[in-house]
Amino acid sequence: MNAAVASPVTTTADLLVCDQLDVGVSGRHLLATVHTQFVPGRVTAILGPNGAGKSTLLAMLSGQRAPRSGHVWMGGQPVSGKGAQALARQRAVLPQDTAVAFDFTVQEVVEMGRFPHRQQPSRHEARIVTEAMQATGVAHLAGRSINTLSGGERARSHLARALAQIWEPLPEGATRWLLLDEPTAALDLAHQHHTLALVRRWAVEQGVGVVVVLHDLNLALRYAHDSLLLAPGLAGPRSVHATAHLLTPATIAQVWGVNSTPVLAADGVPQYLVAA
């Protein structure tokens, strides 16, 4: 296994930390133990085959699911000890399932992202919602019912909601986190790249910590600074590594059972041609 990524200069209060975190559902087979830290200002991809625990881990990082054992710390405090509203101001989550039970418009859904800030609203509340929709390319859909949209349009609307939720730096200076579960699954090729380029800019330019579950290894190589690999049969606690160092032909063959040929894109980014 490659050496773990050397983190930029940060303090414990900046990090999202997994301390001997057991990933799996209580009473069932243990999927993985994760002992690592996620660093703000970087995009970290969670990779692995179906059923490896990627979405389960993301739910634990967000505080939506309690771990079997171990702990998740955000900003030097256990996620489990944060109040729901305080947690919602610091981290936004985009789940796989973006279905909405009621007939809300796109703008109303994006406005929901501002609900955690209702007691201390920004001076720019209306502008935040508009700019979040513009950023994800759904401003022209603002008045449409979200239930009439395509899967890709709905996914981009919910991404706008998540961005609106953490749009501005927090008054206390705490790190903001964006946790995304397969955000490109319903998107066409152009929107896949637009979405991941957008969240990478948020990480690099605003210092937001981005953790994203992905299946496309080439997207991970292009947009994720670091990656965490979950898969059956991998020994030892899982930790974060530089994406390009982690994804080797041998690892891809071991984990996904496919052959891969490394190539360099025109801009020098490593990519893989994959065949069964």
N, C-alpha and C positions, 0 to 999 in steps of 0.2 A: 504494500500500500504506500502511496506517495505521502510525503511529509505534509502535515497540516499547514494551512495557509497562515502566513504571518499577518496579524491584524494591524491596521493602522493604529496610530496613537489614539486611544480612547480610554475612558474610565469605565468602571463597572456599571455606573449609572447610565451609560449609553447603550449597553448591550442587551440582547435578548439571549438568555443563557438556558441551556438544557443541562441539568445536573443529574446524571445517571437516570435518564428518563426512559422508562419502559413503555414502548409503543405497542398497543394492542388493546383488546377489549377484556375487561376483567373476567376471569374464569375461562378464558380461551387461550389459544396458543400465542406465546410471545412473538411478536413480529421482529422487533429490533430494540436494542438499547442505544439511546442517543446521548452522547456526552460531548457537548460542543458549545460554541457561541456564534451568534449571528451579529454582524457588524453593521452599523448604520453607514449610509453612504455607498452601499454596495448592493447588488442584486445577487441573491443566493437562490439557486434552483434546487428543488427537491425532486430527485429522479429515481426511477425504478419501475419494475414491471407492475402489472395489475395485481392488486391484493397485497402489495408489499408494506402498506401502512402510510402512504404519503398523505392522504387526506386526513387520516387519523392523527398524524403528527401535527399537521397544520391546525386542526381543531384544538389540540392541546396547547400549541403556541398561542392561539388566540384566546384561550381561557374558556372555550366553549365545551371542552371535554376534559374531565379529570384524568390524570395519568394513573396507570396501575400502581406505579411506584416512581419515585424520583420527583423532581421539581422543575418548574419553568419560572425563571426570574426575568422581569422586565423592568429596566431602570432601577435595578438593585432591590426590587420588591417582588415577592411571590405574586404571580398572576392571579392565583386563587384568592389572594387577600385584597385585591383591588376592587373597589366598588364598580358596578356595571357602568355607571355614567363616566367615571374617571377613566376606565379602561376604554370605553368607546371614543373618548376624546383623543386617546393616544394611539389607538390602532384601528384600522378599518379592514374589513374582511370581505372578499368576493368569493362566495361559495360556488360549487359546480352548478347547483340547482338554483336558477334565477327566476323560477315561476312566482307570480304574484297572484294571490287569491282574489284580490279586488281590482276593480277597473280603474286604476290610477293612471293618470297621464305620465309621460316620461318626466316632465318637469316636477310633478309631485313626488315621483320616486327619488329623483335627485335631491329634492328638498329634504327628504327623510334623512339624508346624510348629515344635515345640519342640526338634527334634533338633539344630540348630546350637548350642543352649545347653547341651548335655548336660555339657560340661566345667565350666561355671559356671552351674548351674541356679538358677532363682529360688526364693525361699522359698514362692512361690505357684503352683508348677507346675500342680497339679490344678485350682486355681481359675481359672487362665488359660484352660485348655481349656474348662471349663464356661462361663465368661463369654463366650468367643469364640463358642461355639455359641449362647448366648442372644442375643448381639448380632445374629446373622444369622438368627435364628428357626429353628434346626435342633436345638435341645436335645432336643426330643421324638423326634428321629430317631437319637439317639446310639447305640443298640444295633442299628440297621438296617444291613444290608450296603449299602455305597454303590452297588453295582451294581444294586440293586433300586429305586433312586430315580428320580424324573422328572429330566429335564434341568435344570429350575430348582432342584430340591432339591439336586442334585449340585453345581450351580454355587455355591449358598449355603454348602454344606458346605466347598467348597474356599476360598471367601472367608474362612470361619472359620479354616481352616488358615493362610491368609496373614496374617490379623490376629494369630493366636496367635504367629506367627513373630516379629513385631515389637511384641508387646503392651506391653512395658515399655521405658522409656528406657534407652539403653545406658550402661554405667558411665562410659565416656570422653566421653559427651555428644555423640557423633556423630549427625547427622541420620538419621532412619529414612525409608525410601522404600517406597511401595506402588505397584507397577507392574501395571496391570490391562489385559488384552486383551479387549475387548468383554464386560465382566462382566454386561451386561444382556441379552445376545442370547437367552438361554433363559428369561428371567424374564417373568412376567406384569406388567401395568401397575403394580400396587401395589408389587410387589417391586423393580421397576426404580427407583422413586422412593425406596423404603426403603434400597436398597443405596447409591445415590449420595448420599442425605442422610447416611447413616452415614459414608461415607468423607470427605465434606466436613467433618463434625464432627471427625473424626480430624485432618484437616489444620488446621482453625482452632483447635481446643482443645488439641491435643497437638503442633502444629508439625511433623507428618509431611508429607513431600512426596508428593503423589499425582499420578501420570501415568496417564491412562486413555484407551484407544482407544475411540472411540464412533462410531456411525453416525447416531444420532438427534440432529439439530441442536437441537431444542427441549430435550432433556435437557442438552446441553452449555451452552446459554444459561442454564438454570436452576441448574446445579450447578458448572460449571467457571469459575473466576475468569479463566483464560487459556486460549488454544488455539493449537495449531500446525497449520497447514494444509499437507498434502501433496497435490499434484495435478500431472498433466502440464501443461506449458505455462506454469507460473508462473515468472517470471524471478527470478534471484538466489537466494542462500542463504535457507533458510527459518528463521524465528525466531518466538518466542512473542509473541503480542499479546493484548490484552483481548478476550475472546470476543465481547462485544456490539459492539465496534468492527470485529472481523474479519468477522463474518457479516452482510454486507449483501445486499440482493436482487441487486445486480450480481454480487457474488462467487459467490453461490449459483447464479445462472444460468450463469456462466462455468464453474464447477467441476462442477456436477451436472446442468446442462442442464434445470433445472426453473424454473418461475415461482413466486415466493413473495410473500406479502403480509404485512407486519409487523403484529402486533397486540400489545396489552398484556394480560397476564393480570390477574386481579382484584387480585393482590398487587404489580402493577407490573413483573413480570419480562417482558421482551420475548420473544415467541414468533413463529413463522411458520406461516401456512397455505400449504401447498405443493400445487401442481397440475402435472401434466405439461405 
